[in-house]
Amino acid sequence: MPPDALLHAANVSTLFACMVLKFPQIFLLMRARSSSGVSLPGLLLELAGFVVFMRYQVYYDYPPPTYLEYPILIAQDVVILLLMLHYNNQRSHAPLYALLFVGGWRLVSVEKWIVDLAMSLCTLLSAASKFAQLQCLWRSKDAGQVSALTWLLAVYTCAARIYTTAATTGDAQVLVRFVVTASLNAWVLLTVLHYQKRGSAEKRD
């Protein structure tokens, strides 16, 4: 496949994967009416990372196909957040979170050094969100309502973005973020599959 065609295929497949990436998780939460196993701090950190990353890409006028999925991912994470707040009887916290994220979006782009600093911290935010989810799984020793399919799609999209970033902008900070995030997404996926397999075995017994 020619490089241009491969790049286009990677961009399109990533966009389509992200359009449904969080749907399995959303449907699991709605069906169970519980957010068991899903880390709220992890979700908030992920949202913060998405907001900073997208603001960085927009600020430097990077090609839209390299970050077009982020508005979609942010919207899906907001749905998950609202469901979690609803099931945890914390609906009153929603306006505060909205204020923080909108304010953060505006603050990040006030000065060039701020957006650069925020992007340098973005990898830490993303890593922290995955470790928060892993800690939640390790503590409960149960995958609960965590969707393995969502994490599988997350691994693919990050892997595809490693290629598209290397082929277009070559931004080292962005590449490091995707490599770290892809690795940690794979770790979460394997942990979820491990606890799901153990839970299925215990039910059979």
C-alpha positions as a Markdown table, in Angstrom:
| # | Residue | x | y | z |
|---|---|---|---|---|
| 1 | Met | 0.0 | 0.0 | 0.0 |
| 2 | Pro | 1.4 | 3.5 | -0.9 |
| 3 | Pro | 2.4 | 5.6 | 2.1 |
| 4 | Asp | -0.3 | 8.2 | 1.4 |
| 5 | Ala | -3.0 | 5.6 | 1.2 |
| 6 | Leu | -1.7 | 3.9 | 4.4 |
| 7 | Leu | -1.8 | 7.3 | 6.2 |
| 8 | His | -5.3 | 8.0 | 5.0 |
| 9 | Ala | -6.4 | 4.5 | 6.0 |
| 10 | Ala | -4.9 | 4.9 | 9.5 |
| 11 | Asn | -6.6 | 8.3 | 9.9 |
| 12 | Val | -10.0 | 7.1 | 8.8 |
| 13 | Ser | -9.9 | 3.8 | 10.7 |
| 14 | Thr | -8.8 | 5.7 | 13.9 |
| 15 | Leu | -11.7 | 8.2 | 13.5 |
| 16 | Phe | -14.2 | 5.4 | 13.0 |
| 17 | Ala | -12.9 | 3.4 | 15.9 |
| 18 | Cys | -13.1 | 6.5 | 18.1 |
| 19 | Met | -16.6 | 7.2 | 17.1 |
| 20 | Val | -17.7 | 4.0 | 18.9 |
| 21 | Leu | -14.7 | 3.6 | 21.3 |
| 22 | Lys | -16.6 | 4.4 | 24.5 |
| 23 | Phe | -20.0 | 2.9 | 23.4 |
| 24 | Pro | -19.3 | -0.5 | 24.9 |
| 25 | Gln | -18.5 | 1.1 | 28.2 |
| 26 | Ile | -21.5 | 3.4 | 28.1 |
| 27 | Phe | -23.8 | 0.5 | 27.3 |
| 28 | Leu | -22.3 | -1.6 | 30.2 |
| 29 | Leu | -22.9 | 1.2 | 32.7 |
| 30 | Met | -26.5 | 1.8 | 31.5 |
| 31 | Arg | -27.3 | -1.9 | 31.6 |
| 32 | Ala | -25.9 | -2.5 | 35.0 |
| 33 | Arg | -26.9 | 0.9 | 36.4 |
| 34 | Ser | -23.6 | 0.8 | 38.3 |
| 35 | Ser | -20.1 | 2.2 | 37.7 |
| 36 | Ser | -18.4 | -0.6 | 39.6 |
| 37 | Gly | -14.8 | -1.1 | 38.5 |
| 38 | Val | -14.6 | 2.2 | 36.6 |
| 39 | Ser | -12.3 | 4.7 | 38.2 |
| 40 | Leu | -13.7 | 8.2 | 38.5 |
| 41 | Pro | -10.3 | 9.8 | 39.1 |
| 42 | Gly | -9.0 | 7.9 | 36.1 |
| 43 | Leu | -11.8 | 9.2 | 33.9 |
| 44 | Leu | -11.3 | 12.8 | 35.1 |
| 45 | Leu | -7.5 | 12.6 | 34.4 |
| 46 | Glu | -8.2 | 11.1 | 31.0 |
| 47 | Leu | -10.6 | 14.0 | 30.2 |
| 48 | Ala | -8.0 | 16.5 | 31.3 |
| 49 | Gly | -5.4 | 14.9 | 29.1 |
| 50 | Phe | -7.8 | 14.9 | 26.1 |
| 51 | Val | -8.6 | 18.6 | 26.6 |
| 52 | Val | -4.9 | 19.6 | 26.8 |
| 53 | Phe | -3.9 | 17.5 | 23.9 |
| 54 | Met | -6.6 | 18.8 | 21.6 |
| 55 | Arg | -5.9 | 22.4 | 22.7 |
| 56 | Tyr | -2.2 | 21.9 | 21.9 |
| 57 | Gln | -3.0 | 20.6 | 18.4 |
| 58 | Val | -5.4 | 23.4 | 17.6 |
| 59 | Tyr | -3.0 | 26.0 | 19.0 |
| 60 | Tyr | -0.2 | 24.9 | 16.6 |
| 61 | Asp | -2.6 | 24.5 | 13.7 |
| 62 | Tyr | -1.8 | 20.8 | 13.1 |
| 63 | Pro | -3.7 | 19.0 | 10.4 |
| 64 | Pro | -7.3 | 18.3 | 11.7 |
| 65 | Pro | -7.2 | 14.6 | 10.6 |
| 66 | Thr | -4.5 | 14.0 | 13.2 |
| 67 | Tyr | -6.7 | 15.0 | 16.1 |
| 68 | Leu | -10.3 | 15.0 | 14.8 |
| 69 | Glu | -11.3 | 12.1 | 17.0 |
| 70 | Tyr | -10.7 | 14.1 | 20.2 |
| 71 | Pro | -13.9 | 16.1 | 20.3 |
| 72 | Ile | -15.7 | 12.7 | 19.8 |
| 73 | Leu | -13.7 | 11.1 | 22.7 |
| 74 | Ile | -14.3 | 14.1 | 25.0 |
| 75 | Ala | -18.1 | 14.0 | 24.3 |
| 76 | Gln | -18.2 | 10.2 | 25.0 |
| 77 | Asp | -16.2 | 10.7 | 28.2 |
| 78 | Val | -18.6 | 13.4 | 29.3 |
| 79 | Val | -21.5 | 10.9 | 28.9 |
| 80 | Ile | -19.6 | 8.3 | 31.0 |
| 81 | Leu | -18.9 | 11.0 | 33.6 |
| 82 | Leu | -22.5 | 12.0 | 33.8 |
| 83 | Leu | -23.6 | 8.4 | 34.1 |
| 84 | Met | -21.1 | 7.7 | 36.9 |
| 85 | Leu | -22.2 | 10.9 | 38.8 |
| 86 | His | -25.8 | 9.8 | 38.4 |
| 87 | Tyr | -25.2 | 6.2 | 39.6 |
| 88 | Asn | -23.0 | 7.4 | 42.5 |
| 89 | Asn | -25.6 | 10.1 | 43.6 |
| 90 | Gln | -23.1 | 12.9 | 42.9 |
| 91 | Arg | -25.0 | 14.8 | 40.2 |
| 92 | Ser | -24.4 | 18.1 | 42.1 |
| 93 | His | -20.7 | 17.8 | 41.2 |
| 94 | Ala | -21.4 | 18.1 | 37.4 |
| 95 | Pro | -21.4 | 22.0 | 37.2 |
| 96 | Leu | -18.1 | 22.1 | 39.1 |
| 97 | Tyr | -16.4 | 19.7 | 36.7 |
| 98 | Ala | -17.9 | 21.6 | 33.7 |
| 99 | Leu | -16.4 | 24.9 | 35.0 |
| 100 | Leu | -13.0 | 23.3 | 35.6 |
| 101 | Phe | -12.7 | 21.9 | 32.1 |
| 102 | Val | -14.0 | 24.9 | 30.3 |
| 103 | Gly | -11.8 | 27.2 | 32.4 |
| 104 | Gly | -8.8 | 24.8 | 31.7 |
| 105 | Trp | -9.5 | 25.0 | 28.0 |
| 106 | Arg | -9.3 | 28.8 | 28.0 |
| 107 | Leu | -6.3 | 29.0 | 30.4 |
| 108 | Val | -4.1 | 26.5 | 28.5 |
| 109 | Ser | -3.9 | 28.7 | 25.4 |
| 110 | Val | -3.4 | 32.1 | 27.1 |
| 111 | Glu | 0.4 | 32.0 | 26.5 |
| 112 | Lys | 2.7 | 29.8 | 24.3 |
| 113 | Trp | 4.7 | 28.7 | 27.3 |
| 114 | Ile | 1.5 | 27.6 | 29.1 |
| 115 | Val | 0.3 | 25.4 | 26.2 |
| 116 | Asp | 3.8 | 23.9 | 25.9 |
| 117 | Leu | 4.1 | 23.2 | 29.6 |
| 118 | Ala | 0.6 | 21.7 | 29.6 |
| 119 | Met | 1.5 | 19.4 | 26.8 |
| 120 | Ser | 4.6 | 18.3 | 28.5 |
| 121 | Leu | 2.4 | 17.3 | 31.5 |
| 122 | Cys | -0.2 | 15.7 | 29.2 |
| 123 | Thr | 1.7 | 12.4 | 29.1 |
| 124 | Leu | 1.8 | 12.4 | 32.9 |
| 125 | Leu | -2.0 | 13.0 | 33.0 |
| 126 | Ser | -2.6 | 10.2 | 30.5 |
| 127 | Ala | -0.3 | 7.8 | 32.4 |
| 128 | Ala | -1.9 | 8.8 | 35.8 |
| 129 | Ser | -5.4 | 8.1 | 34.4 |
| 130 | Lys | -4.4 | 4.6 | 33.4 |
| 131 | Phe | -2.7 | 3.9 | 36.7 |
| 132 | Ala | -5.8 | 5.1 | 38.5 |
| 133 | Gln | -7.9 | 2.6 | 36.5 |
| 134 | Leu | -5.3 | -0.2 | 37.2 |
| 135 | Gln | -5.3 | 0.7 | 40.9 |
| 136 | Cys | -9.1 | 0.4 | 40.9 |
| 137 | Leu | -9.0 | -3.0 | 39.3 |
| 138 | Trp | -6.2 | -4.2 | 41.6 |
| 139 | Arg | -8.1 | -3.0 | 44.7 |
| 140 | Ser | -11.4 | -4.6 | 43.8 |
| 141 | Lys | -9.8 | -7.7 | 42.0 |
| 142 | Asp | -12.9 | -7.5 | 39.8 |
| 143 | Ala | -13.4 | -6.0 | 36.3 |
| 144 | Gly | -16.9 | -5.0 | 37.3 |
| 145 | Gln | -18.5 | -2.9 | 34.5 |
| 146 | Val | -15.2 | -2.2 | 32.7 |
| 147 | Ser | -15.4 | -2.9 | 29.0 |
| 148 | Ala | -12.5 | -4.9 | 27.5 |
| 149 | Leu | -13.6 | -3.9 | 24.0 |
| 150 | Thr | -13.3 | -0.2 | 24.8 |
| 151 | Trp | -9.7 | -0.7 | 26.0 |
| 152 | Leu | -8.9 | -2.9 | 22.9 |
| 153 | Leu | -10.1 | -0.1 | 20.6 |
| 154 | Ala | -8.0 | 2.4 | 22.7 |
| 155 | Val | -4.9 | 0.3 | 22.1 |
| 156 | Tyr | -5.5 | 0.3 | 18.4 |
| 157 | Thr | -6.2 | 4.0 | 18.1 |
| 158 | Cys | -3.0 | 4.9 | 20.0 |
| 159 | Ala | -0.9 | 2.5 | 17.9 |
| 160 | Ala | -2.4 | 4.1 | 14.7 |
| 161 | Arg | -1.7 | 7.6 | 16.0 |
| 162 | Ile | 2.0 | 6.7 | 16.5 |
| 163 | Tyr | 2.2 | 6.0 | 12.8 |
| 164 | Thr | 0.2 | 9.0 | 11.7 |
| 165 | Thr | 2.1 | 11.4 | 13.9 |
| 166 | Ala | 5.5 | 10.1 | 12.8 |
| 167 | Ala | 4.4 | 10.4 | 9.1 |
| 168 | Thr | 3.0 | 14.0 | 9.5 |
| 169 | Thr | 4.1 | 16.3 | 12.2 |
| 170 | Gly | 6.9 | 14.2 | 13.8 |
| 171 | Asp | 6.2 | 16.0 | 17.1 |
| 172 | Ala | 8.4 | 14.2 | 19.7 |
| 173 | Gln | 6.1 | 15.1 | 22.7 |
| 174 | Val | 3.0 | 13.8 | 20.9 |
| 175 | Leu | 4.9 | 10.6 | 19.9 |
| 176 | Val | 6.0 | 9.9 | 23.4 |
| 177 | Arg | 2.5 | 10.4 | 24.7 |
| 178 | Phe | 1.0 | 7.9 | 22.2 |
| 179 | Val | 3.7 | 5.3 | 22.9 |
| 180 | Val | 3.2 | 5.6 | 26.7 |
| 181 | Thr | -0.6 | 5.6 | 26.4 |
| 182 | Ala | -0.7 | 2.6 | 24.0 |
| 183 | Ser | 1.5 | 0.6 | 26.4 |
| 184 | Leu | -0.6 | 1.4 | 29.4 |
| 185 | Asn | -3.9 | 0.9 | 27.6 |
| 186 | Ala | -2.6 | -2.6 | 26.7 |
| 187 | Trp | -1.8 | -3.2 | 30.4 |
| 188 | Val | -5.3 | -2.2 | 31.5 |
| 189 | Leu | -6.8 | -4.4 | 28.7 |
| 190 | Leu | -4.8 | -7.4 | 29.9 |
| 191 | Thr | -5.8 | -6.7 | 33.5 |
| 192 | Val | -9.4 | -6.5 | 32.6 |
| 193 | Leu | -9.3 | -9.7 | 30.7 |
| 194 | His | -7.5 | -11.4 | 33.6 |
| 195 | Tyr | -10.2 | -10.5 | 36.1 |
| 196 | Gln | -13.0 | -11.3 | 33.7 |
| 197 | Lys | -11.5 | -14.7 | 33.0 |
| 198 | Arg | -11.1 | -15.3 | 36.8 |
| 199 | Gly | -14.7 | -14.1 | 37.4 |
| 200 | Ser | -16.1 | -16.5 | 34.8 |
| 201 | Ala | -14.1 | -19.4 | 36.3 |
| 202 | Glu | -15.5 | -18.6 | 39.8 |
| 203 | Lys | -19.0 | -18.5 | 38.5 |
| 204 | Arg | -18.6 | -21.9 | 36.9 |
| 205 | Asp | -17.3 | -23.3 | 40.1 |
